[in-house]
Amino acid sequence: MKIGFIGDIIGKPGRKALAYHLPLVRKELGLVFVIANGENVSHGFGTTIKCAEELFSAGVDVITGGNHTWDKKEIIAYLREESRVLRPHNYPEGVVGKGLGVYEVEGVKLAVLNLMGHFAMPYVDNAFLCAKREVERLKHEGINHIIIDFHAEATSEKRGMFWLLHGKASAVLGTHTHVGTDDLEIAEGTFGVSDVGATGCMDGIIGMERSAPIERFLTGMPSRLEVPDSCRTVFQMMVMELDEVGRCIEAYKLKAIDRQAPQKSLEAFRY
């Protein structure tokens, strides 16, 4: 079973890059399921129903979220109805939506769990206790194919989650910081990476036009972040192959600049 995972998609440039590359990559590699983080997909902040449908049309099967999930208020009603759109599962009880979905893929149950970290993030329940509890419950129910999007600022949290769940989940993939890391590894059948890296503008600052953040750094004064109208784009995706019992046996990163053919840029180290 080959699965694709795309990190934070930023605004229109990210959506356009995904719409161009994903259908080609999905067909060429025979991907049976694709997960994408969409919390920045609408103008860089949150997502709308229209943007979510655009991702689905391009070949995304499930959209995960993070701290910007709530930025576009129309998504709240959508979260009640659409099982393919997740928000972090460790928001307190009573928050609309869900962060865990189980989907039928080629006759196998595949679980996608969306979690959010703690450092520099909104208040949520303990991500590590939540992950441990849910993974144990899924395994007890006979669900062994488990993919986790851990949306967190600190690489230490993301590394901690990987080592907590190694040998139990199929993959723990970090999102949120927009800058990809090179620590791809497979330990006891679990793939981990601290950050997948964003899909969107690559010549700005974390996908945004660069003058506003530079002004912030120079003066300390607030300024509005905007997604550039035109820019070089980067498409980044993790590709994972899972065996019949949910163990990751191969994982690597695909990367494409503008409309160049995607290239394998990093391969997971296996213990």
Secondary structure, 3 states (H helix, E strand, C coil): CEEEEECCECHHHHHHHHHHHHHHHHHHHCCCEEEEECCCCCCCCCCCHHHHHHHHHHCCCEEECCCCCCCCCCHHHHHHHCCCECCCCCCCCCCCCCCEEEEEECCEEEEEEEEECCCCCCCCCCHHHHHHHHHHHHHHCCCCEEEEEEECCCHHHHHHHHHHHCCCCCEEEEECCCCCCCCCEEECCEEEECCCCCEEECCCECCECCHHHHHHHHHCCCCCCCCCCCCCEEEEEEEEEECCCCCEEEEEEEEEECCCCCEEEEECEEC
